[in-house]
Amino acid sequence: GIAGTVYPSGREPDNCNGGATRGGPIDIEIPGADGTIIHLTPNAVGNFYTNTAPAFPYTARVTQDGRERVMHAPQMSGDCNSCHTRDGAMSTPGRVLVP
């Protein structure tokens, strides 16, 4: 499946606790290679997950209140926090962020 954490800033510590966010609901869209889109809603501390695996490779988009952050590089792993680390790994800029 897919699992990760939405954070308010790019250099949050490694505790999978994004904390409460301001604004409206956050939607994480995971469009798979087959065109199917999985929608996920993070919990109160920013964690999101599903046991449903997308068709690989997939990308992602985080939206809130008409704003968005888009991941353009197709991915083959559902472990979002393995690349979106505090300091960024595998050429990511850091955490999955609220737009």
C-alpha positions in Angstrom: 0.0 0.0 0.0 0.9 3.6 0.7 1.9 5.3 4.0 3.4 8.6 4.9 3.0 11.8 7.0 2.1 15.3 5.9 4.2 17.9 7.8 3.8 21.7 8.2 7.5 22.3 7.4 10.2 20.5 5.5 12.6 19.7 8.3 10.4 18.1 11.0 11.9 15.5 13.3 11.6 11.8 12.6 8.6 10.9 14.7 5.8 10.6 12.2 3.9 13.3 14.0 3.1 16.1 11.6 0.9 17.8 14.2 -2.3 19.7 13.6 -2.6 21.7 10.4 -4.5 24.9 9.8 -7.1 25.3 7.1 -9.5 22.9 5.5 -9.3 19.2 4.9 -6.2 17.8 3.2 -6.5 15.3 0.3 -3.7 13.1 -0.8 -4.3 12.0 -4.4 -2.3 9.0 -5.6 -2.8 8.5 -9.4 -1.5 5.1 -10.5 -0.1 4.1 -13.8 -3.5 2.6 -14.8 -5.3 6.0 -14.3 -7.0 4.9 -11.0 -6.7 7.6 -8.3 -6.5 6.7 -4.6 -7.7 9.5 -2.3 -6.3 9.5 1.3 -7.1 11.8 4.2 -4.4 12.3 6.9 -5.4 11.8 10.6 -5.0 14.5 13.3 -1.1 14.1 13.3 -0.7 14.0 9.5 -0.4 10.2 9.0 -2.1 8.7 6.0 -2.1 5.1 4.8 -3.9 2.5 2.8 -3.4 -1.2 2.2 -4.4 -0.7 -1.4 -1.4 -0.6 -3.7 -1.5 1.8 -6.7 -0.5 0.6 -10.1 3.2 1.4 -10.2 4.7 3.7 -11.0 2.5 6.4 -9.4 2.8 10.1 -8.5 1.1 12.1 -5.8 -0.6 15.4 -5.2 -1.5 17.0 -1.8 -4.3 19.6 -1.9 -5.8 21.9 0.7 -8.0 25.0 0.3 -7.4 25.3 -3.4 -3.6 25.0 -3.1 -1.5 22.0 -4.2 1.9 20.4 -4.0 2.6 17.9 -6.8 5.2 15.1 -7.0 6.3 14.8 -10.6 8.8 12.0 -10.4 7.0 8.6 -10.7 7.6 6.3 -7.7 7.9 2.5 -7.2 7.7 2.4 -3.4 4.7 3.1 -1.2 6.8 4.1 1.8 6.6 7.9 1.4 8.7 8.5 4.6 11.7 6.5 3.2 12.5 9.3 0.7 10.7 12.3 2.4 13.1 12.4 5.3 14.0 15.4 7.5 17.0 16.1 5.3 15.6 14.7 2.1 16.7 11.4 0.5 17.0 10.2 -3.0 16.8 13.8 -4.3 13.6 14.7 -2.5 13.4 18.2 -1.0 12.4 16.9 2.4 9.0 16.1 4.0 5.6 15.7 2.3 4.3 19.2 3.0 0.9 20.9 3.4 0.5 23.1 0.4 
